[in-house]
Amino acid sequence: MQQKHIHIISFDVPYPANYGGVIDVFYKIKALHNQGIKIHLHCFEYGRAEALTLENYCEKVYYYKRKMSKRYLLNTLPFVVVTRSSEKLMENLLRDKHPILFEGLHSCFHLNDQRLNDRIKIVRTHNIEHDYYNNLSSVEKSIFKKIYFGMESKKLKRFEAVLKKANHVAAISSADANDLSKRYKNVHHITAFHPNEKVKILEGKGDFCLYHGNLEVGENNEAVLFLVNEVFSKIKTPLIIAGHNPSDELIQLVSNYSHIQLKANIPTNEIDELIKNAQINVLPTFQATGIKLKLLAVLFTGKHCIVNSPMVVNTGLEVLCSIQDSPEKMISEIVNLFEKPFDMGEKSKREAILSLNFSNDINCKKLVGLI
């Protein structure tokens, strides 16, 4: 059988797989490797070290320094796009005729390069990016960042038209697929790749609630400030907050409450253990874009899960969560579930839905079909 090859252009080094976007990229690479696809991985590097682990799954891994000069802020193209351009990357792509998978709109600077006109080009979209950046602007406290996110949103909205140059667009959520289908042809829904193959939930009761996420991201900071101010400040149920680079505002706020604990910058395996041992994983968000990989992690390995509507809308995961939108209802449900053992019958329900709609193997076969 003829070997199948693919180039993957990643916006970041996808290992360690410790935040949303790179989780999808890394476990997609593993799944493609397991299907016998030969992967030529191209990574833009800007702070994360080169990862030898990637060589276990790829024929070759290339690294390119991302151009982080502030002068690119004045470019008409989005900063997140123009800083991920490389003629060396193009030289490497032009050595053969293999299909190319562009990971996120961020990596699409070269998508409309005429030298790639005869190639199969697939774009994996992780969000409706202009909506995502507009929402980041709305919750940002820093004036400079607020202006930056707002400008970037407008540039991304214009730049998105480059997707017309792709043979296929693989959207991460059904809502994103529906939205993109209004503007582009050949849009497919291929949901998130993730580390969990089976639903594994610990029996017994936990003695704390958990919120986890990358705390330096504005939407996560907003969500956890809401939890502390509007929910856990009014009850004595223990809460652990885990994630990278919490804001000074959050650190100061948490210091006022003895039953709220902040675990900053802990390894991924420790966060995984917290998810498994928590009695309730509480995951509100105020940004209904893409799909939250942390929600999948919780449903595969955690006990009770409380979310608000934006976290699960149009994901197919609504029936697996307790959806509470007001602080009062969230408080009531936390009090209710904190003393209630997890019903292992719910595990079967999760298995049925997650194995059908969030299987790496099924998703990989869909992607290989596009190649």
RAFENFEN-V766612 format. One line per field, one symbol per residue. ss: DSSP state (~ for helix, > for strand, _ for the rest). psi: psi as a letter, one per 40 degrees, with the letter a starting at -180 (. if undefined). burial: b if it has 24 or more other C-alpha atoms within 12 Angstrom, else e. Layout:
# RAFENFEN-V766612
ss->???
psi->???
burial->???
This chain:
# RAFENFEN-V766612
ss->____>>>>>>_________~~~~~~~~~~~~~~~___>>>>>>>>______~~~~~___>>>>>>____~~~~~____~~~~____~~~~~~~_____>>>>>_~~~______~~~____>>>>>___~~~~~~~~~~~___~~~~~~~~~~~~~~~~~~~~~~~__>>>>__~~~~~~~~_____>>>___________________>>>>_____~~~~~~~~~~~~~~~______>>>>>____~~~~~~~_____>>>>>___~~~~~~~~~~__>>>>_________~~~~~~~~~__>>>>_~~~~_____~~~_>>___~~~~~~~~~~~~______~~~~~~~~~~~~~__~~~~~~~~~~~_
psi->hhihiihhhheihfhigeicddddddedddddddeehhhhhhhhhfdhiihdddedeidihihhhhhehededeidiideddefihdddddddeeafiihhhhiddeededehdeedeihhhhhheigddddddddddehdhddddddddddddddddddeeedeidihgieiddddddddddiifhihhaiiiehdihhhhiihifiihhiiheehddddddddddddeceeeiehhhhhhiigiidddddddeehdehhhhhfiidddddddddeidhhhgiifhgiaihddddddddeibihhiidddehfeeedeeihhheiddddddddddedehihheddddddddddddefhddddddddddd.
burial->eeeebbbbbbbbbbbbbbbbbbbbbbbbbbbbbebebbbbbbbbbeeeeebeebeebbeebbbbbbeeeeeebeeebbbbbbbbbbeebbebbeeeebbbbbbbbbbbbbbbeeebeebbbbbbbbbbbbbbbbbbbbbbeeeeeeebbbbbbbbbbebbebbebbbbbbbbbbbbbebbeeebebbbbbbbbbbbebbbbbeebbbbbbbbbbbbbbbbbbbbbbbbeebbbebebbbbbbbbbbbeebbebbeeeeebbbbbeeebeebbebbbbbbbbbbbbbbbbbbbbbbbbbbbbbbbbbbbbbbbbebebbebbbbbbebeebbebbbebbeeebeeebbeebbebbbebbbbbbbbeebbebb
